Amino acid sequence: MRTRLKVIREYKEMSQLELAEKSGVSLRAIQAYEQGYKDISKAQLATAIKLADALGCDVKEFIGGKA
């Protein structure tokens, strides 16, 4: 499964570890969001904003399903 979060991260040529370090969101959480174990649309707003800021995109770009 390719989530929008994963597609955007790969497009930005960023590893999961780099995203974790840049966003302050744990590597495990990023892996869980990308693998669909956790629903990114149910993440805390602060977490979604950290990820969006680190990726240089809007939260709406990765919330809402699969790519």
Buried (B, 14 or more C-beta within 10 A) or exposed (E): EEBBBBBBBBEEEBEBEBBBEBBEBEBEBBBBBBEEEBEBEEBEEEBBBBBBEBBEBEBEEBBEEEE
